[in-house]
Amino acid sequence: MTDLRRVPVDGVLERVESALGTHLDRASVVRKRRSVGTRTERGTWVRIERRGLDRIGVQGGDGTPAAEALNGIAKPAWLAGIAWRDAAEPVMWRADETGLLPAEPVGSAVLADEPELPPGWWSQLNASLDALSRQRTNRIATPDTETITQELVNRTIHQVFPALDATVSRWCPAHADLNWANVTAPEFCVFDWEDWGMAPRGLDAATLWGASLAVPTLADRVRTERSADFASRDGKLMTLFVAAKILGPHAHPEDPRLERARVLAEQVAKDLQTD
């Protein structure tokens, strides 16, 4: 898989500038594995994503503009977008222009240290996730760019807990990539909406918990704040879904999250078997 941190992207930036009619500030470019972001001369932000055609799914690659219809969620406004197919590879490029974030991202996707979050930050997170869960969409979430289905839930969980009944009962809208690199502080905002869609209840809470496991107090806070999600059967399944990605066949032996993920996952699995 191409890593955009390691390949030239000048031609892509020039194409986006021409299509959107603005200059991209090269000094502000942030390069990630599958996306590039940068400020524009008109005080907006452009995020450019490279995604294989096999990872687009039935909904297409328009998650960010589709999220503009969502209400009650702290997120940047979508302004414009373009998409094109790569001439040489089975890949879609998409660039979306949005408003600037109200603050800096909290940190990397998985945190190693306790973040400084103001008292109202958690209430803002909860209000946005609760508002999101009450809405409806025909989109299907694509966590890690893979369309989430009952079959995917079964396959992922059964890598670690093969005998468990992993049948999901409630599906609701989820951001599907809720980690610490996609939220801001001190003012809360959640961004990068390309993967959102219907998913089992508790996916977002479990994803943020998984990204917090290297900081035990933070992981515990996530579970406390989203306690209703984690207490539900589907929330327990999503805890195992996220834990299985940490503990499964691709587990890294030096991952600081391993032991806490294993301990809680084993307890949650026991709870599900006795429900």
Order of alpha helices (4+ residues) and beta strands (2+ residues): alpha-beta-beta-beta-alpha-beta-beta-beta-alpha-alpha-beta-beta-beta-alpha-alpha-alpha-alpha-alpha
